[in-house]
C-alpha cells in the first residue's frame, strides 16, 4: 500500500487474496486516501457477493481470473487511450 501511494499509478491491478492482507482492504485504503487511480481486481471467487463487495469497496473492474482474465488487455488499452487523450487536452 505504501508503494502504491508513493508511486501514484494511473492503474492498480491486484488480486482479492494477498499474502499479508486482502485486496478489499487495500482498495478501501486507496479510496480513503483519495487515490485517483483505476483499480482492477482479479479473483478466483465467483460468488456474486464477492463481486459486489469489491465494487462497494471501490473497484472499477472486477474480473474472474479463470473466465474473464482475457479482458485485462482490452481494458488496459482503453485506459491508455483515455489517459493519452486526457494528457493531450491538458497540453493543448
C-alpha positions as MATLAB code, in Angstrom:
seq = 'XXXXXXXXXXXXXXXXXXXXXXXXXXXXXXXXXXXXXXXXXXXXXXXXXXXXXXXXXXXXXXXXXXXXXXXXXXXXXXXXXXXXXXXXXXXX';
ca = [
       0.000    0.000    0.000;
       2.831    2.407    0.819;
       4.454    1.727   -2.552;
       1.203    2.358   -4.393;
       0.573    5.658   -2.637;
       4.191    6.718   -3.223;
       4.151    5.826   -6.938;
       0.626    7.175   -7.568;
      -0.027    4.961  -10.606;
      -2.884    5.523  -13.031;
      -3.920    1.855  -12.790;
      -3.619   -0.719   -9.996;
      -4.188   -4.415  -10.693;
      -4.492   -6.640   -7.657;
      -5.836   -9.971   -6.536;
      -8.579  -10.304   -3.972;
      -6.393  -12.711   -1.980;
      -2.993  -11.398   -0.975;
      -0.333  -12.777    1.363;
      -0.384  -10.202    4.161;
      -3.825   -8.683    3.577;
      -6.760   -8.927    1.243;
      -7.416   -6.878   -1.839;
     -10.620   -5.430   -0.438;
      -8.760   -3.729    2.422;
      -6.161   -2.370    0.001;
      -8.897   -0.944   -2.231;
     -10.670    0.670    0.713;
      -7.388    2.202    1.903;
      -6.623    3.568   -1.562;
     -10.081    5.075   -1.887;
      -9.917    6.536    1.636;
      -6.601    8.136    0.652;
      -8.375    9.635   -2.406;
      -6.097    7.845   -4.851;
      -7.308    8.840   -8.327;
      -6.356    5.531   -9.942;
      -8.365    2.920  -11.783;
      -8.458   -0.319   -9.808;
      -8.781   -3.707  -11.470;
      -9.289   -6.662   -9.144;
      -8.903  -10.246  -10.263;
     -10.241  -13.109   -8.208;
     -10.920  -16.808   -8.282;
     -14.063  -16.199   -6.207;
     -17.139  -16.490   -8.402;
     -19.730  -15.714   -5.750;
     -21.732  -12.611   -6.792;
     -21.468  -11.328   -3.203;
     -17.676  -11.144   -3.570;
     -18.035   -9.141   -6.782;
     -20.460   -6.768   -5.042;
     -18.117   -6.398   -2.056;
     -15.299   -5.441   -4.440;
     -17.421   -2.891   -6.252;
     -18.664   -1.450   -2.956;
     -15.046   -1.148   -1.783;
     -14.246    0.970   -4.850;
     -13.030   -1.423   -7.536;
     -13.568   -0.150  -11.078;
     -13.306   -3.566  -12.742;
     -13.730   -6.987  -11.136;
     -12.614   -9.962  -13.209;
     -12.927  -13.677  -12.587;
      -9.350  -14.847  -13.129;
     -10.419  -18.093  -14.767;
     -13.129  -16.837  -17.113;
     -12.521  -13.107  -17.607;
      -8.748  -12.618  -17.449;
      -8.627  -12.095  -21.224;
     -10.476   -8.800  -20.632;
      -7.467   -7.196  -18.916;
      -5.760   -6.384  -22.233;
      -8.715   -4.558  -23.798;
      -9.432   -2.724  -20.537;
      -5.817   -1.524  -20.316;
      -5.807   -0.491  -23.988;
      -8.937    1.583  -23.414;
      -7.464    3.168  -20.283;
      -4.229    4.036  -22.120;
      -6.237    5.734  -24.887;
      -8.321    7.654  -22.355;
      -5.272    8.723  -20.370;
      -3.430    9.741  -23.558;
      -6.382   11.829  -24.714;
      -6.644   13.411  -21.271;
      -2.949   14.352  -21.293;
      -3.226   15.781  -24.815;
      -6.123   18.006  -23.722;
      -4.054   19.323  -20.809;
      -1.075   20.190  -23.027;
      -3.165   21.949  -25.712;
];
